[in-house]
């Protein structure tokens, strides 16, 4: 599912983020923190803006399904951009 966050088709990226939220609801915050967030977090530094935007969307959706403490310590830093930003060529 996480690999679909960089798909060329917008509806696929949105569905992937929704699926990750549902996985978090069913399997719990602890599982999401150890299995989903590292993979989605890696995408925040990807050169493609589609992958970065998909990762931010997914983090928001995952955080909405997590308990408050896990969301604030695990997902929120990625949403707020406290991970390394890699500028893409052509952006001014």
MOVENQUI-V422830 format. One record per helix or strand of 3 or more residues. SS is the DSSP state (h for helix, s for strand). FROM is the first residue (numbers start at 1). TO is the last residue. Records with the same first field share a line. If there is no record, write none. Layout:
# MOVENQUI-V422830
SS->FROM-TO / FROM-TO
This chain:
# MOVENQUI-V422830
h->2-6 / 10-27 / 29-35 / 37-43 / 49-65 / 68-79
